[in-house]
Every structure is written in C-alpha cells, then in structure tokens.
Amino acid sequence: MMAPRTQSHDAGEEQDYPVRISEVGGLHLTSVGGASVVQIGDRAEVNASLRALAVQRGASHAESGNVYFESYSIFDRETPTWDPLGTASDEVPAFIRTTNRQPAITVGCIEVIAVSSAALVLIGNGLKTKAESRVKHIRQYARTFPSSRS
C-alpha cells in the first residue's frame, strides 16, 4: 500500500489516499458470459466488445437461411462519444478530482446474478474501461391474421 499524501492547505485537513485497497468478504457470481470480465485485483485497461445476432424463428435455421452481420447497419455505425458531465469540449476539457478519505473500501458479500454483454465486475483499482455491446434481435414467426366472421 502506498503511503498517504497529505494536503498542505490546513493542518486539520484529512489525508488523501491516492490508491485504496479493496476488501471484500465474499463474491458469489451465478452466471458470466458474452464478452464479460470478472477481475479480482488491479488492472490498467479493459476493452470488452460484443457483437451478436439473436435470432428466434418458428422454422428451423436450416430451412430459413443464414443471417449476416453485414445486413444490419447497427454493426457498422460509429461508436458515440460519451461525456458524463456534459461539459467536455476542445476549449473546456472535463476535469474530475477524487479525494479518498479512507485507505480501504470494505464491503461484506457481493452477490451478482448475471454479468453479460461486455459488462465488468471489478474488485480493485482500475484506470480505463471501454465496453461496447451491439445486439440485433430478430424475430421471424409466421403471422396469423384474424378471420373475418360476421
């Protein structure tokens, strides 16, 4: 663990711990899938990506033919930019300052039912995270029309 650095403004001001320790009593995960990451420990960067075609059909896939990513524009679109504070620009960059008042983050038990579609469960310190999930849901069933009885 790194030694705490002290702010020099006031003698009574609290210490700032630049890196904290994560203490977890237990972790119970039921299901992890679809380009997801479970990390216990520190990491620098995560870049998770998922592209999927979720097809449900009334007929078998052999009878109905193949489905291709190239047929759907959602997979070719640019990734939108995200500014969580709504203030960043070339002229005014966003600035976030975090002050950690305690040397550790302590929790009891973490229970997670499911982690899927490029999601992240991290116990530890992390720097940069990028996760993108693009799923096209396709439903192909025979349509029944109501009968016209008078």
N, C-alpha and C positions, 0 to 999 in steps of 0.2 A: 504494500500500500504506500502511496506517495504521502509525504509529509504535507500537512495543511499549509496553505499560504494565507497570510493574514492581511486584511485590508488595512491600509495605513491612515485612513481618514480619522477615525476616532479610536481611542484606546479601548472603549467598551463595545466596539462593533464585533459581530460574530465572525468566526473563521469561514473561509470558503474552501471546500474540498474539491479540487479540480477533477478528481476521478473518485467515484464511490464504489464500494463493494456491494454486490447483490447477495443477500442471504435469503434463501428460500427453504422452508421446512419440507416441502414436497411438491412434486409436479405429477399430475395424472392426466395423460392425453388418451382419448379414446380412438381418434382417427386422424391421420395426417396423410394428405395426398395432393395431387395436382400442382406440382412445382412449388410446394410449400417448404419452409425452412424452420427447423427447431434447433436452436443454438443455446447451449449452456456454456457460458464463458464469453469472453470479449471477442469482438470482431471489428474489422475496419469497414468492410463494404459487403452489401448483399444486392444482387441484381437478379431478381426472380421474374420469370416470364412464362405465361401460359397462353397457348392458342388452342382452341378446341371447337369442334363441331359436335353439338349434342343433338342427335337425330333420333326422333321417335316416329315409327311408321306402323301402319296397320298391316302392311305386307312385309315380307322378308326383304332384307337389304339386297340379296342376290336378284330378286325379281324387280326391285325398284331402281336399281342402278347406283352408281357411286356419287358421292358429294365431294366437291373440291374446294379448298380454301380460296383459290383464285376467283371463284364465283361470287365472293362476298366482299364488298368494299371495306367492311369493318377491319379486316386484317391488313389493309394497305394504308389506312389513314395515319397521319402523323400523330405522335403522342402529344396530347395537350400539355401545356405548361401549367404548373400549379404554384400559386403564391398564397400560402396560408394566411398571411397578414393582409393581403390585398394592397400592399404598398410598394413592392419592389418595382424598380424600373432602372434603365441605364443611368438616369440622373439621380435617383434616390434609391440606393440598394437597401434591402431589408436587413436589419441588424437585430439579433436576438442575444440577450445576455442571460445566462443562467447562473444562479448562485446556489450551491449545495450547502445547506446548513448542517448536515449530519454526514459523518464519514461512511455510513452504510444505509442501504434500503433493505428493510427487513419485513418479510411477509410470512404468513403461515403456509398454507397449502393452496396451490393453484390448480383448479380443475378446468380442463378445456374439453368440450365435447368433440369439436371438429375444427381442423385447420385445413383450408383448401384454397385452390385457385390463386396461387402465388402469394400466400399470406405468410407472416413471420411471427414466431413466438421466440422472444429473445430474453434470456436471463443473463444480464451482464451489460457491459458498455458497448455501444455501437456508434459508428460515425455516420456512414452514408447508406441509405436504403432506397432502392428503386424496385418497385413491384408493379407488374402490369399483367392484367388478366383480360383476355378478349375471348368471349364465348358467343357463338351464334347458335341459338336454339331453333331447331326446325321441327315442326310437327306436320306429318303427312298422313292424314286419315281420309278415308272415303267419306264424302259429305252425304248425309241423308236429308232429303227435302220432305217437308210435311206434305201429306196427301191432301188433295182438295176435295173434301167431302162436304156436301151441302146438307 
